[in-house]
Amino acid sequence: MECLKLTSYFGERERSGNQLVADALLDLYGERGIQASVLLRGAQGFGYKHHLRTDRLLTLSEDLPVVAIALDTRECIEQLLEPVREIQRRGLLTVERARMLTRPSLVPPSTSPSAPVGPRAHTESQATKLTIYLDRHERVGGRPAFVAVCELLHSEGVAGASALLGVDGTRHGHRRRACFLARNAHVPMMIIAVGTTERITAILPRLDEMLLNPLITLERVRVCKRDGKLIERPHAPAADAHGQERWQKLTVVTSEAATHAGRAIHLELVRRLRQSGAAGATSL
């Protein structure tokens, strides 16, 4: 099923009336029964007026960057846009296309490996982004589901995968929010992986067998660099049919311990993106 993903970037302490923006957005997603949403806290980033937010400086760590993701049908997300704009009057909003897979079968109807989101012509840079929304408590064979899924993705040669813990969100339309004194077993989390379209498609039946009630999306992406090897430089975005400028989202997956010239890579990336005039960036 074709769907849209709405992503909001803002500061943790930003308010909408008497509420925090984060609470107001997730209240809205819960009321609307959004299929999947998750609230993620970042460690460093910038957005509105290029104001830097970071957990490294005491004076700036009280307003860390926050990312709220909502996923549903095109109709549902389009109906959300105006209420979200009313809540989040500052910051950055993006809308992206994806394909959502749910039960009764996660396997796309076509048997073609490129059917989910695959390009017409294959090159080394063309790949598929797989996102899995699940609960923290889910288990596979007595182990946390996210551990089992990441091990599967690794064993099948997927290029990379990251598990991100949410603090609030919805899954299959039900609101789940983290509490201070609770196990937070049902709070949503997400696994993001990138690999060739053939490998990702081949893994879908395994995920269907492994997970109880999975919600998965597929998106077409382009790999520019892997393991230090430059595969393809990012292209300048072309204008659409109406002459409007197209924007691009750059995602860098790296280890927290990785450094460049003695400085953590994720901090250096945020610094350089800020200097370059990028609209916003968040390190998760």
VENTABEL-V220746 format. One record per helix or strand of 3 or more residues. SS is the DSSP state (helix for helix, strand for strand). FROM is the first residue (numbers start at 1). TO is the last residue. If there is no record, write none. Layout:
<<SS,FROM,TO> <SS,FROM,TO>>
//
This chain:
<<strand,2,11> <helix,21,32> <strand,36,41> <strand,44,46> <helix,48,50> <strand,52,54> <strand,65,73> <helix,74,87> <strand,92,101> <strand,126,135> <helix,145,155> <strand,160,165> <strand,168,171> <strand,174,177> <strand,188,195> <helix,197,210> <strand,215,222> <helix,265,276> <strand,281,283>>
//
